[in-house]
């Protein structure tokens, strides 16, 4: 009987220890603690789950990056297309027109007005008589000079040694030259003995536009009146 009572008391004491204590708000502290612990567990579980999920996602992203060899965002973006070079034009540029070759033809030779026009002018000309102003060309006064030489030979045979009719040797050069000058002047032209060769040449002009030179004495001393007596003209006249 005592043993039974003793066991009943132990059981009662144990039961009293296991009975929850009432809190001030009427809820049992044991339940609250248990509930709080359960919430923390749930929160911890949720956090673990979230961490696990995040870790899994990070692992997945890292794995994706590793497998592609570049960042994920870069892998998903499309690479830029290379710029294609413009097609070459099939139309050839127009060929540049070649410049015309320089003309090889010399300017036309001066052709004096013959017979001369305008008034006679025997005043000194502005020419120099140098080679840059004196050239060979057509003669306008050769007929007058040839006629003058023939006239002197015909009218004054004593002025010549008539050994050969083809070469009348001049015996009086001064008389011969002066008479030729006078005869040419009588034809309405200006004429003088050339100061550079007064015993051999005469120069003739109508005005100062140009003058012509004539060699009327051969190196042998003969009077000359053939086609070779004309030596050229100077433009403008130098005397």
C-alpha positions as CSV (number, residue, x, y, z in Angstrom):
1,X,0.0,0.0,0.0
2,X,2.8,2.4,0.8
3,X,4.6,1.5,-2.3
4,X,1.5,2.3,-4.3
5,X,1.2,5.6,-2.6
6,X,4.9,6.3,-3.2
7,X,4.6,5.6,-6.9
8,X,1.5,7.7,-7.1
9,X,3.3,10.6,-5.5
10,X,6.2,10.2,-7.9
11,X,3.9,10.2,-10.8
12,X,2.0,13.2,-9.5
13,X,5.2,15.1,-9.0
14,X,6.4,14.2,-12.5
15,X,3.1,15.2,-13.9
16,X,3.3,18.5,-12.1
17,X,6.7,19.1,-13.6
18,X,5.5,18.4,-17.0
19,X,2.4,20.7,-16.8
20,X,3.0,24.1,-18.6
21,X,3.2,27.3,-16.6
22,X,0.6,30.0,-17.3
23,X,2.1,33.2,-18.7
24,X,0.8,36.8,-17.9
25,X,-1.0,36.9,-21.3
26,X,-2.8,33.6,-20.6
27,X,-0.7,31.6,-23.1
28,X,1.6,28.9,-21.9
29,X,5.2,29.8,-21.9
30,X,6.1,26.3,-23.0
31,X,4.0,26.6,-26.1
32,X,5.3,30.1,-26.8
33,X,8.8,28.9,-26.4
34,X,8.1,25.9,-28.5
35,X,6.4,28.1,-31.1
36,X,9.2,30.6,-31.1
37,X,11.7,27.8,-31.5
38,X,9.7,26.4,-34.3
39,X,9.6,29.8,-36.0
40,X,13.3,30.2,-35.7
41,X,13.7,26.8,-37.1
42,X,11.4,27.6,-39.9
43,X,13.2,30.8,-40.5
44,X,16.6,29.1,-40.4
45,X,15.3,26.5,-42.7
46,X,13.9,29.1,-45.1
47,X,17.2,30.9,-44.9
48,X,19.1,27.8,-45.5
49,X,16.9,27.0,-48.4
50,X,17.3,30.5,-49.8
51,X,21.1,30.2,-49.4
52,X,21.1,26.9,-51.0
53,X,19.0,28.2,-53.8
54,X,21.3,31.2,-54.2
55,X,24.3,29.1,-54.0
56,X,22.9,26.7,-56.5
57,X,22.1,29.6,-58.8
58,X,25.5,31.1,-58.4
59,X,27.0,27.7,-59.0
60,X,24.9,27.3,-62.1
61,X,25.9,30.8,-63.4
62,X,29.6,30.2,-62.6
63,X,29.4,26.8,-64.3
64,X,27.8,28.5,-67.4
65,X,30.5,31.1,-67.4
66,X,33.2,28.6,-67.1
67,X,31.9,26.4,-69.9
68,X,31.6,29.4,-72.4
69,X,34.9,31.0,-71.5
70,X,33.3,34.4,-71.1
71,X,30.8,36.3,-69.0
72,X,27.2,35.1,-69.3
73,X,26.0,38.5,-70.4
74,X,28.6,38.6,-73.1
75,X,27.9,35.1,-74.2
76,X,24.2,35.9,-74.7
77,X,24.8,39.0,-76.7
78,X,25.3,38.6,-80.5
79,X,28.7,39.4,-81.9
80,X,28.8,42.5,-84.3
81,X,28.7,41.7,-88.0
82,X,31.9,42.7,-89.8
83,X,31.4,45.7,-92.1
84,X,31.5,44.6,-95.7
85,X,33.8,46.5,-98.0
86,X,32.0,48.6,-100.7
87,X,31.9,47.0,-104.1
88,X,34.4,48.4,-106.6
89,X,32.8,50.6,-109.2
90,X,32.6,48.9,-112.6
91,X,32.7,52.2,-114.3
92,X,36.3,53.3,-115.1
93,X,37.2,56.9,-114.6
94,X,37.2,59.0,-117.7
95,X,40.6,59.1,-119.3
96,X,42.2,62.5,-119.0
97,X,42.5,64.2,-122.3
98,X,46.2,64.5,-123.4
99,X,47.5,67.9,-123.9
100,X,48.1,68.7,-127.6
101,X,51.8,68.4,-128.5
102,X,53.5,71.7,-129.0
103,X,53.4,72.9,-132.5
104,X,56.7,72.4,-134.3
105,X,55.9,74.8,-137.1
106,X,57.8,78.1,-137.0
107,X,55.8,81.3,-137.0
108,X,55.1,82.5,-140.5
109,X,57.9,84.6,-142.0
110,X,57.5,88.3,-142.2
111,X,56.3,89.3,-145.7
112,X,56.8,92.9,-146.4
113,X,54.3,94.9,-148.3
114,X,55.6,95.1,-151.8
115,X,55.4,97.7,-153.2
116,X,55.5,99.5,-149.9
117,X,52.5,101.4,-148.8
118,X,52.3,104.9,-147.2
119,X,54.6,107.8,-147.4
120,X,58.4,107.5,-147.8
121,X,60.3,108.0,-144.6
122,X,64.1,108.2,-144.8
123,X,64.6,109.3,-141.2
124,X,66.8,107.1,-138.9
125,X,65.1,103.9,-137.8
126,X,64.9,102.4,-134.3
127,X,66.5,99.1,-135.1
128,X,69.9,97.9,-134.0
129,X,71.1,96.1,-137.1
130,X,72.1,93.1,-134.9
131,X,71.5,89.4,-135.7
132,X,68.4,89.2,-133.5
133,X,66.6,91.7,-135.8
134,X,68.1,90.7,-139.1
135,X,67.1,87.6,-141.0
136,X,66.8,86.1,-144.4
137,X,63.5,86.5,-146.2
138,X,61.7,87.7,-149.2
139,X,63.0,90.8,-150.9
140,X,60.9,93.7,-152.1
141,X,63.7,95.9,-153.5
142,X,66.0,93.5,-155.4
143,X,64.6,94.4,-158.8
144,X,65.5,98.1,-158.3
145,X,69.0,97.3,-157.1
146,X,69.7,94.9,-160.0
147,X,68.4,97.4,-162.5
148,X,70.7,100.1,-161.0
149,X,73.8,98.0,-161.2
150,X,73.1,97.0,-164.9
151,X,72.5,100.7,-165.7
152,X,75.8,101.8,-164.2
153,X,77.7,99.1,-166.2
154,X,75.9,100.0,-169.4
155,X,76.3,103.8,-169.0
156,X,79.9,103.8,-167.7
157,X,81.9,101.1,-169.5
158,X,85.1,103.0,-168.8
159,X,84.6,102.3,-165.1
160,X,85.1,98.6,-165.7
161,X,87.6,96.2,-167.1
162,X,85.6,94.2,-169.6
163,X,87.9,91.2,-169.7
164,X,84.8,89.1,-169.1
165,X,81.3,90.1,-169.7
166,X,80.2,87.8,-166.8
167,X,82.5,89.7,-164.4
168,X,83.1,93.3,-165.1
169,X,85.9,94.2,-162.8
170,X,85.2,97.6,-161.1
171,X,88.0,100.1,-161.7
172,X,86.4,103.0,-159.7
173,X,84.6,101.5,-156.7
174,X,83.6,104.9,-155.3
175,X,82.0,106.1,-158.5
176,X,80.3,102.7,-159.0
177,X,78.9,102.6,-155.5
178,X,77.7,106.3,-155.5
179,X,76.0,105.9,-158.9
180,X,74.1,102.7,-157.8
181,X,72.8,104.6,-154.7
182,X,71.7,107.5,-156.8
183,X,69.8,105.3,-159.3
184,X,68.0,103.4,-156.5
185,X,67.0,106.7,-154.8
186,X,65.6,107.9,-158.1
187,X,63.1,105.0,-157.9
188,X,61.5,106.5,-154.8
189,X,63.4,104.5,-152.2
190,X,65.8,105.4,-149.3
191,X,69.3,104.0,-149.8
192,X,72.8,104.4,-148.4
193,X,76.1,102.6,-148.6
194,X,76.3,100.2,-145.7
195,X,78.6,101.8,-143.1
196,X,79.9,98.3,-142.1
197,X,80.9,97.6,-145.7
198,X,80.8,100.8,-147.6
199,X,82.7,99.5,-150.6
200,X,80.7,96.4,-151.1
201,X,77.1,96.7,-149.8
202,X,74.1,99.0,-149.9
203,X,71.0,99.0,-147.7
204,X,67.6,100.1,-149.0
205,X,64.2,100.9,-147.3
206,X,61.0,102.7,-148.0
207,X,60.2,103.6,-144.4
208,X,61.4,102.4,-141.0
209,X,59.3,99.2,-140.8
210,X,62.3,97.3,-142.3
211,X,65.4,97.7,-144.5
212,X,67.1,95.3,-147.0
213,X,70.8,94.7,-147.5
214,X,72.5,94.0,-150.9
215,X,76.1,92.9,-151.6
216,X,76.9,94.3,-155.1
217,X,80.7,93.8,-155.2
218,X,82.2,90.3,-155.3
219,X,85.4,89.3,-153.5
220,X,87.1,89.3,-156.9
221,X,86.2,93.0,-157.5
222,X,83.5,92.3,-160.0
223,X,80.2,94.1,-160.1
224,X,77.3,91.8,-158.9
225,X,73.7,91.9,-160.1
226,X,72.5,88.3,-159.9
227,X,69.9,86.8,-157.6
228,X,72.5,86.2,-154.8
229,X,73.1,89.9,-154.1
230,X,70.3,90.0,-151.5
231,X,71.6,89.1,-148.0
232,X,68.5,89.7,-145.8
233,X,66.3,92.3,-144.1
234,X,66.4,94.0,-140.7
235,X,63.2,94.8,-138.9
236,X,62.8,97.6,-137.9
237,X,65.2,99.6,-140.1
238,X,68.4,100.4,-138.2
239,X,69.3,103.5,-140.1
